[in-house]
Amino acid sequence: MAFPHLQQPSFLLASLKADSINKPFAQRCQDLVKVIEDFPAKELHAVFPWLVESVFGSLDGVLPGWNLRCLQGRVSPVEHSVALEFLDPGGPMMKLVYKLQAEDYKFDFPVSYLPGPVKASIQERALPDSPLYHNKVQLPPAGGLGLYLALNPFEYYMFFFALSLITQKPPPGALHVRTSDCAYFILVDRYLAWFLPTEGSVLPPLSSSPGGPSPAPAPRTPAVPFASYGLHHTSLLKRHVSHQTSVNADPASHEIWRSETLLQVFVEMWLHHYSLEMYQKMQSPHAKLEVLHYRLSVCSALHSPAHPSLQALHAHQESFMPTEEHVLVVRLLLKHLHAFANSLRPEQAPPSAHSHAASPLEEFKRAAVPRFVQQKLYLFLQHCFGHWPLDASFRAVLEMWLSYLQPWRYAPERQAPGSDCQARSVSERWAPFVQENLLVYTKLFLGFLSRALRTDLVSPKNALMVFRVAKVFAQPNLAEMIQRGEQLFLEPELGIPQRQHRLFTAPSFTGSFLSSWPPAVTDASFKVKSHVYSLEGQDCKYTPMFGPEVRALVLRLAQLITQAKQTAKSLSDQCGESAAGRPFLSWLGFYPADTNGSYSGNDLDEMGQDSVRKTDEYLEKALEYLCQVFRLSEAQLAQLTLALGTTQDENGKKQLPDCIVGEDGLILTPLGRYQIISGLRRFDIEYQGDWELQPIRSYEIASLVRALFQLSSTINRRFAGQMVALCSRADFLGSFCRYHLLEPGLSGRRLLSPVGRGHAANRARGPRLSLRFLGSYRTLLSLLLAFSVASLFCVGPLLCALLIVLAYVLYAVAMTLLTERGKLHQL
């Protein structure tokens, strides 16, 4: 941002700051439109940094600005409409940007607010590989702190716009934001459609610029000596613009720099975040030295190699975790980039050398994805796969990944009429894309497998994610193309001497999209190796997607899918049985909870029977697709399913979790732990403690339970001797007292914990009275209903109470006789 001490006091700025406090939002925007139209660039220069910060918020996140991420049309329709109109790519704010751009003003942006890897490298005097930062890093002015970037107005505006997605956090208690109605999401879509048009070969004209087209930024001499990560070259496009003198020149040549800047800013601000481990691997001096040697050999450039300081590797300690909204915006970017790259006309499509007849925008369409997005997107996806929580919110990352994997979905010919089989099959024209993005298909699929094996597949949301991935990879011809790409990578080099000494690097490290790149390599094997080694290093250990290791994981996933289907059906049956067995009063919420503390571990109860049907459908189709991709036979699945122990026991209930027998009893295996965590199996846990000291349940009155416990404890202490004497009698009175004063089933209760066996003898309790049942909502409501019904028949409370006591005595006598008879049969 522009430092205050570098600006002269401005009456216009002070007036606008005062209006921002006193005037409503719509009125402020109208005043800003008039100011932008009426005042010259010299006056607006001092206003611009303040205006950008007031719109997008401060970089430290303290000032929220207009809070575009939470501004929704259905909640605030007036503010939503006014903000979109003001910030539209053809609106007043962009008019201000182009007005200042024509005067070549520069604005200072602190390096400390850049993404972690970029900040670490710049602070260690190592220039990042993106051309976005070249010739822009400046020393701090007198009295200033830290390095800063000297940006032109368009760059400054886009830096703030892109970073506001990360720096601005939603306020506490904010409602869930629908991205389709979010002002920020809509603006991203509009900027992409404007600056990366899918139709035509030129950008929309700058009718708002008073001096004609906005000039491309001129190169500047860096004020700080920097060692570049690689050899970067001045953009050929910018050289073309600076030497263009023809009046009839292609207007896209003058304005394409905006498209390049917009894409680089979005990629750097949204995707250039990853862990320290990944940063160290990607910026290792060994890898950079290989890149340098390769370019020296191809381009014959005479530059001395320099490596980033090793301190930069340890200076980057960013623990970045993108939000779900962040991922959704990146997915929007990827979908538009596919449509942008696929909008080339058929006669422009052949990947030949840069044609002189093609416009700069058409050249940019070819270079946008491979040279700007591919590397950083792979790192971003890998970071998300490794750090995202194991819950249903991973669906956003999954859909972003699947959108990038399927560029054919955004090609114009996908809507062309044709046979259904051809429409579903992946064309061979996409084989180069699959080969050049092999790791995005194979390594990330392996990462998804490891996540799927640790999630609860009984949950419909998790089952849907497995289904989505399996369906995408089962598209006809896609698996074959991936397999051919792996074969090209694993192809030995010994039989081809001319390729033995190649260094496999990708040209996506540095440079603008029309820089002096090495000649296009037509060797498909070299392209695949270049892609893999540039992202993973020369010493990477590649795991083939169709190799035995991944196949074993897929078989294990298939087993768990089969087991999850059975578990979903079993839980559905249990829910049906429990619902049928509940008493009439359960609808009032007074039905007691499960005293054994069991938990199903999934959301089937919340979703209902529809959820069970969807889960079964998703898992069935996912299993079918996985069998297609990896050529699994039904015999293999049946054999491995039995080996895993997914068969039901004799009573139709699930078996215990997988265990082994040790000295102190059963010991869980890793598979048994997974089965418990996923809710696939469980132990039948019974309460083994003092029933009087159980935690107060949700269906009990806490104060009444405590009072009844104190009363029963007093009675038990005073009459303990008499209770023991009564229970010791051998006649019917003794049996009657034992039925009421002894815990039922204490002697026959199972002790599941081996530790408790030594203390079983010490836990034998004498006869005692328990009044806790009177503290239950269910008991009190039953008594209230009984008295209410009795009053309808003109039965008084006292007589009703005597009838209830008499009925209970008869019931207790019957139960006592049955209990004694059962004991005689056991003897």
N, C-alpha and C positions, 0 to 999 in steps of 0.2 A: 504494500500500500504506500501511497505517497506520504513522506514524512512531513509533519506539520511545520517543522522549522525551515523547510525548503519552499514553502508557499507564502505568498503575500496575503495579508488579511483581505478578505473579500466580503463586501457588504451583501452581495447576492447570496453567498453561502450562509451568512448569518441569518438572513431573512428566511431562507428555505429551512434552516434548522428550527427556527421559531415556528414556522407554519407546520412542520412535521409533528409538533406537540399540540398545537391548538386547533388544527383543521381536521375534518374527517378525511378518510382515505381517498374517496373518489374525488373530492375537491383538491387534495394535494396532487393527485395524478394530473388533473386538468391544468393546474398551475405549472407543473413540470413540463407539460407539452408546450405551453406558451413560452416558457423560459428557453427550451431547447430550440424553438423556431426563431425567437426574437434576438437572442443574445449571440455574440460572436464566440468563436472557439477560444479566444484568449480569456474571456470571462468564465466559460464553461469548463476550462481546464482545471480550475480550482474546485469546481463543484463535483466533477466526475468521480473521484475516489470516495467522497462522502456518500454520493448517491448509490454507488455500487454496494458499499457496505450497508447502507440502510435498506437496500432491497434484499441482499443475500445473507445479511448478518455478518458479524465479525468472524475472523478466521479462528479465533479461540473458542467460538461457540457461545460466548457470553451474551452478545446481542443477537436476538433471534431474527431481526429484519422482518420481512413480510411473511416468513414461515411458509414458503411455497409448498413444502412437503405435506403440510397439514391443511392447506387451503383447498377446500372441496366445494364444487358447485352446488351440491344438494344441501350443504350447511350454510354457506355464505355466497349466494349466487351473485350479488352485486360486486363484492370485492374480488371474487373469482374472475368475473368477466372483465373487470377493469384491469386487473393485473395481467391477464393474458393479452389484452389489447395493447397494453403499454410495453410489454416485453416481447411481443411478437417479432419474428425476424425481419418483418417489414415495418415495425412500429417505431414509436418515438425514441425508445432507448437505443435502438440500432442506428437511428439517424444521428443521435449524439455521438455514438462510437465512430461512425464514418466521418462525421464533421471534425472530430479530433484527429482521426487517422490521416486526413488530408494535410494536417499541419505538422505531422511527424512528432507528436508529443510522446513522451515516455513516462511510465509510472513504475514506481518501485514496489516489488513484491518480495516479502521476506522469505529467505530460503528455509527458515525454521518451520514453516507451515507446509512444506512440500511432503510428499510421501516418504516414509522412512528410508528406503534404499537410496532414493535420489538425494535426500538431505545428507545422509551419511557420506556419500561419495563426494558431493560438492564441498562439504566441510573439510574433507581431507584433500582438497585440491585435485580431485580426479573427476573429470568431466563425464557426466552420464552419457550413455550411448545414443540417446534420443537427440535428433537435431533440434528439438524444441528448445533446448537450453544453450545451444551453441551461440557464442558471441553475445550473451546476455548477462552473464554473471559479473557483478560489480563489487568492488570493495565498499564497506560502509562509509558514509560521509563523516565529516568531523563531528564527533559527539554521538554518532550512531552506533548501534550494536548489531553485529552479525552481518553476514553476506546477504545480498539481495539481487533480484533479477530486474533488469531494465526492460519492461514489456511495453509493446505498443498498445493502444486502447483496445483493439479487438482481443488480443491475447489476455490482457488484464481482466476484461469482462468475462471471458470464457474460463479463466482460472477460477475466479470467484464463483461463477455459476456451477462448474463441475465440483468444486470442493464443498459447496454448500450441501450436497447430498451426504457428505461424510461428517462435516463439522456440526451441522445443525441437528440437534436431537429433538424428538417430539416432546412436548411438555408432559409432566406427570399427569396421569389420568386422562390423556387424550384418547378419543375414540379411535377405533380401527379405521385406517385410511384405505379407501379403495383406490388403487393406482390409476384405474381408468378415469376417475373423476378428480385426480390430484393435479393441481396446477403445474407442479414441477414435472411430472410425468408427461403431461400434454406439451409443455414447452420443449422437453427433450425430443419428442416426436416431431414437433414443428421444425426445430433447428436441423434435425437430421434430414427431413424432407426438403428443406430449403437449401442447405449447403452440400448435401449429398443426393442430388436429384436422380431419380430412377428413369426419368424421361428427358430426352434432349441431350445435347452435348455442351451446353453452356449453363452457367448459373443464372438465377434471376437477376435482372439489371438493378443497379443501385440508383433508383430514381431519386432517393433522398439525399444523395451526395451532391453538394453544390458545385464541386469542382470537377465533375466527371467521375470516372471510376476511382475507387480508393486504391492508392498505390500499394504495391507490395513492399513490405518492410525492407529497408536497406540493410546490408550487412554492417556489423559494428565490430570494432577491434576490442577484444576482451581486455578488461582492466586487470584481471588476475591471471597469472600464468597457470595453466591447467594441463594435466596429462590426460589425454583422451583414452578411453577404453579401447578404441579402435581407430582406424583412419577414416575420418569423415571428410566429405567433400562438399563444397558449396553446391546448392541445388542448381541443376541445369535450368530449371524453370526460372529461378530468380535471375540467373545470368541472362536468360532469354528476355525476361521482362526489362532488365536494366539496359539492354542493347536494342530493344524494340523501338523503332522510330516511325514505322509505317502507320498512317492514319487509319487504314483499313485492317489493322491487325485484329486477330481473333480476340474478342473481349474476354473469353475464358482464360487467355494467357495472363491477363492482368488480375483476374479475380480468383483463380484456382487456389491461390495461397490460403484463402479463407477456409476452403474445404480441408486442405492439408493440416492447417493449424487446429481446426475444430476436432478432427479425428485424433490428432496427437494429444491434445489436451484431455479429451475424454479417456483415451487409453491410459495415459500417464496417471491421471488423478483417480481413476476407478479401478484399474487393473494392476498398477505397479505397487502392490502390497503383498508381501509374503514373509515367511519366517526367517530368522537368522540363519538357520541351517541351509535353507534354499538360497539365501543371498550369498552365503559363502561358496556354495557349489557353483552358482552361476557367474560369480565374479572372481573365480580363482585365477591367479596369475598364469597358471599352466594353460588354462583354456583360452585366456586372452592372447597368450603368446602364439598359440596355434592359429588363432584368427589373424593375428598380425603377419605371421609368416606366409599364410595363404594369400593374403591380399598383396603382400610385397611381391610374391612370385607371379601373380596374375597381372597386377597393375603396374609393376616396376616402379613403385613409389619409393622415394628416398626419405623416409621418415624414421626417426629413431624410436624404437619401442619404449614404452613406459607403462608401468603397471600401477594400479591404485595401491595406496598405502594399506598395509595389513591392518592398520588401526581402524580403517573404515569398516572392515569386516566385523570388528567387535563393537564399533560405535552404533551399529544398527541393531537395536534391541526392541523393535516395534512388535507388539503383540496385537496385531490387527485382526479383527473379526468383523466381516461385512454383515450388514443387516439384511433382512429379507427384501426390503425396498431397494437397497443397493443392488442386490442380485437381479431383481426384476427389471431395473433400469438397464443393467448390462445386457440382459436378454433382449430387451428392445433394441439396443445398439447392434447386437449380433444379427438379429433378424433383418434389420434395415441394411446392414452391410452386405448380407447375402443378396438381398434384392438389388442393392446398388451395383454389386459386382456382376450379377447375372443380367443386368439390363443392357449389356453390350449387344449390338446388333450382330447377326450371324456372320456378316462379312468382316466384323472386327474381332471375332472370337479367337482365331488361331494364335497361339502363344509364340509368335515370331518376335524378332527384335523390334524395338520401339519404332513404329511406323511414322514416317513424316506426315502422312495424310491424316492420322488420328489426332483428335484434339487433346489438349492436356487433361481434360476431365476424363476422357476415355482411357488414357494411359493410367490415370489415377485409379480408375475402377479395377484395372488389372492388378495394381500393386497394393491396394488398400489392405486386404486381409493378410496376405502372406508376409508383407514387409512391416506392417505396423501392429497387427493384432495377434498373430499366431503365437509368438513366443510368450508374451505377457499373459495372454488368456490361458495358455496351458499351465503356467505357474499359478495363476489365480485359481483355476479349477482344482489343481492339485492341493493347494492350500485349503480350499473349502472342503474337499473330500476328506482331508486328514484332520480337520479341526471342527467341523460342524457337529452340533449335538446329534445324538442318535434318536431323533424324533421326527415327527411328520413334517416339520418345517423344512427339512432337507428337500422337499418336493420342488421348491423354488430353484435350488442349485441344480437339481436333476433336469428340470425342464430347460434351464439355460444351456446345460451341456448337450442335451438332445437337440436343441435348436441349432447349435453350431454343427453337430454331426450330420445334419440333413440339409445341405444347401439346395438340394433339388426341390425342396418344398417351396422355395421362394423364387424358382425359375419361371419365366413366363410360359414355357412349353408345358408346365404341369397342368395347365387348364385347357390345353388343346384336346380336341376330341380324339378318341382312340379306343382301343380295346382295353378292357379292365385289367387284363394280365400285364399289358405293357405299361399301364398307368401305375400299377403297384410295384413294378420292377425298377431297380436302380440302374440307370443307363451307364454304359461303359465310359461315357464322356466324363463321369465323375471319378474315374479311377485315379487320375493324377491328384485330385484333392484328397482322396482317401490315403494315398501313399505319402503325400507331403504332410499329412496330419495323423500319421500312424499311431503315435503315442496317445493322442487324444482319444482314439478308438480303443486301443488295446490296454494301455497302462491304467487309464481311468476306469475301464471296465473291470479290471482286476481290483481297483480301489472300491468300486461299487459292490463287487462280490464280497469283499471283506466286511463292508458295512451291513449288507443284507444278511450275512450269516450271524450277525450280532443283534438283529432286531427281532421284534415279535411279529412274525408273519401272520398271526391270527388277526391282528389289527387291520381293518379294511384299508387304512391309509398307507400302511407299509406294503400290503399286498398289491395295492394299485401301483406303487413305485416299481416293484419287481415286474409287474405286468407291462408297464410302459417301456422299461429298458429292453425286456425280452422281445416285445413287439417291434421296436425300432431295429434291433440287430437281426431280426428274422425277416426283414424285407428281402425279397428275392434278389440275388446277385450281390448283396452287400457283404455277406460273410465270405464269399469267394474272393471279392476284391481285397478284403482285409487279409485273407490268407495269402494272396499273391504278393501283397505288400510285405508281409513278413518273410516270404521266401526271397524277395529281392534284398531285404536287409540281411538275411542269414546267408546269402550267396557268398561263397568263398572268393577271396581276391587273388589266390595263388595262380590261377590260370590266366590272369589278365595282367601282364607285366606293366602296361602303361598306367594302371591304376594303383599300383602297389604303394606308391609314395604320396598318394593324395592325402590331404588333410580335409576332413569332412567338416565343413562349416556352412552355416546358412547366412545369406546376405541380409538377414533381417536385423542384424545387430545395430547398424548405424546408417546414417545418411538419409537424405530426403528421397522421395520416391523416384526422382529422375536423376539421381546421382550417378557417378561413373561406376556402374556396377560391372562385375566380371561378366563375360559372355554367358548366355543361357546354356545350362548343361542339359543335354538331351538324354544322357544315360539315366534310366529310371532307377537302377540300383544305386547309383551315386546320389541321386536326389533323396532317396529314402534314408540312406546312411547319413547324409548331411543333416537331415531333419533330426534324426535320433541323437547323433553325437553333439549337435549344437545345443540340445536341450538337456541331455543327461551326461555329457562328457564322453571322451574316448574310452574310458575304462568302465563304462556302465555295464551292468549285468541285465540283459534284456530277457524278460520272461515271455515266451510266445503265448499269444492268446489261445492258440489251438494246440498247445503243448500238453504234456501229461500233468503238469502241476495245476494249471488252470482247469483242466478237464476234471481233475479230482475235486477241486472246489465246487465246480458246477454240479457234479454228482452229489456232493454233500448238500448243496442248496436244493437240489431236486428232492432229496430225502426229507429235508426240513419242510419243504412245501407240502409234500404228501402228509407229513405228520401234522402240520398246521391245519390242513383240511380236516383231518380226523378230530383234532382238538376243537375246532370251531363247531363241528357237528355235535361233539360230546357236550360242549358248553351250552349249545343251543338246547339240547335235550334236558340238561340240568336246569336251565332257566325255565323251561316249560313245566318240568316236574315241580319245581319250587313254587312257581306261580299257581299251579293247580292245588298244591297242598297248603297254601296259606289260608288262615281263617278269614272270616268275613270282615273282621275289624282291621285287617292289614291295609285296607285302602285309606284308613285314617292316619297311617304312619306309626301305629302303635305295635306293629309286629316286631318282636325282638330281633336284634342283629345276630349274626352268626357268632356263637360263643367260642367257636374254635378259631376265629380270626382268619378264615380263609379268604383269599383274594385271587380273582381270576386272571389278573395281569393284563387285561385288554379292555377295549371299549365296546365289546359286543353288547353288554347290558344297556349302555347308553344309546346304541344305534338300533337295537331291536332285530327282529327276524330278517328284515331287509338287508341289514349289515351282513348277516351270515350268508345270505344268498349271494351278495356282491363279493364277499371274501372268497367264497368257493368258486365263483365264476372267474375272478381275477387270477387266482392261483391255478386253476385248471388250464386257462389259456396261457399263462406264463410257463407252466410246465411243458405245454405243447410247443411253444415257441423255442424254449431252450433245447428241446429234443431235436427240433429242426436245425438249429444253428450248429449244435455240437454232435449231431447224428447219434443221439442216445436211443437205445432200443428199449422196448417195454420190458424185456427179460432182465436187462441190467437194473432198471428202476425197481422191479419187483424184488429182485435178490437183495439189493442194498437196503430197501425199505425194511425187509424182514431182519436184516443184520442189525439195523438200528434199533429194533425192538419197538416198532410202532403198532404191533398187533395188540388187540385188547385182551384182557384177561377173561376168565370164565364168567364172571358176573357182569361183563360188559362195561366195566369201569377201567380207567387208565391205570397203568402200572405205576409203581413208585419211581422216583427219579433214579437215574443210573448210579449205582453204588458198588463198592467193594466191601467185603467183610474184614474188619480189623480187630485188634485185641479188645477195644472198647466198644465195639459195635459197628454199625454201618458208617462208611466214609464216602462222601460225595466225590465223584470223578469230575473232571472238567466238563464232560458232556452233561452230567447231572446238574452242575451249577447253571449251565446254559439253559437246561430245561426248566429249572425253577425260575430263573430271571425272566425267561420268555413266557412263563405261564403255561408251558406245555404239560408239565407234570407237577405234582405237589405231594407232600406228606399229609396224612390225616392227623392234624395237630389237635390234641385235646388239652384242656386246661388242667394242670396238675397241682395247682396251689390251693390255698384256702378259699372256698367258694364265697365266704363272707367278705373277703378282702379283695375281690375282683374289682377292677376299675368301674366306676359308675358309668352305666350305659346311657345312650341317647334316649332310650325309652323309659328312663327312670328319673324321678325327682330327686335331685342331688341332696337338698336339705332334708327331705323326708327320709331318704336312705340313711343318712348319717344319724338322724335322731333315732330311727328304729334300731340301728346297730348299737347305739349306746344303751337303749332300753333292753334289748335282748342280752347284751353283755352283762348288765346288772342282774338280770334274772338268772343267767347261767352261773354267775359267781355265787349268788345267794342259795340257789337250790341245786347246786352241783351234786351233793351227796344223795339227795332224794332221787335225782334223775338216774344216777348210776344204779341205785337200788331197784328202781322200777324196771330199767332195761335189763337187769340181771335175772328177772323172774322168768320162769319157764312156761307160764300159763299164757292165755290170750292177752291179758293186760300187758305183759312184758313185750309180746309181739307188737301190740298196738303202739306202745311207747317207742320201741326200736324203729318202727316205720317212720315215726315223726321226728325223732331226736337224733338219729344217726344219719350221716351223709350217705346217700344211696350209691351203691356200686363202688365204695371206697376200696374194698378188698379186691375186687375184680378189675380195677382200672389198670390199663396198660401204662407202663413207664417207658416212653420212647427214648428218653435221654439216658445213656449209660451212666452219666454222672449222678443221676438221681437215685440209682439203685441202693447206694450206701446209706442214703438218708430216708429210705422208704419207711423203715421201722420207726424212726423218730417222728414221722408225720401222722401217726395214728392218733386220732382225736376222740375224746370221750363224747357222750351224749350232750346235746345242747339244742336250744331253741333258736330258730331263725325266723325273723319277722320281715326280712328284706322284700319278700314278694308283695307286701303291702305298699311299697314305694314305687311300684310300676304303674305307669299310665294305663296299661292294659287292665290290670286288676281293678284299679279305681273306677275306670270307665265301665267295666263289667258290673261292678256293684251299683254304680249310678243307674245303669240301664235296668238292673233287676228291681231297684226301688221304684223307678219310674213306671215300669210295667205293673208292679204290684199296686201302685197308687191308682192305676186305671181300673183295677178290680176292687177298689175300696179296701185294700189291705194296708194297715198302718205300718209305720217304720219298724216298731218293736216286733210285731208279728212277722213281718218280712224277714227281719234279722234272725228270729228263731227258726223260720223255715229254711233259711240259707245254712244255718249251723246244723240243723237236723239233716239236711241233704248232704252236707259235707261229711257228717259222722257216718252216715250209711255208706257213702263212697269210700271213706277211709277203712271201714270194717271190711268191705268187699276186697279192697286192695291188700289189706293185711292178710286175709285168708289166702288170696292168690299168691302172695309173696311166700308165705310159709309152705304152701303146697309145692311151689317151685323149688324151694330149698330141699324138701324131702325127696323130690325126683332126682336132684343133683347128687344126693347121698346114695 
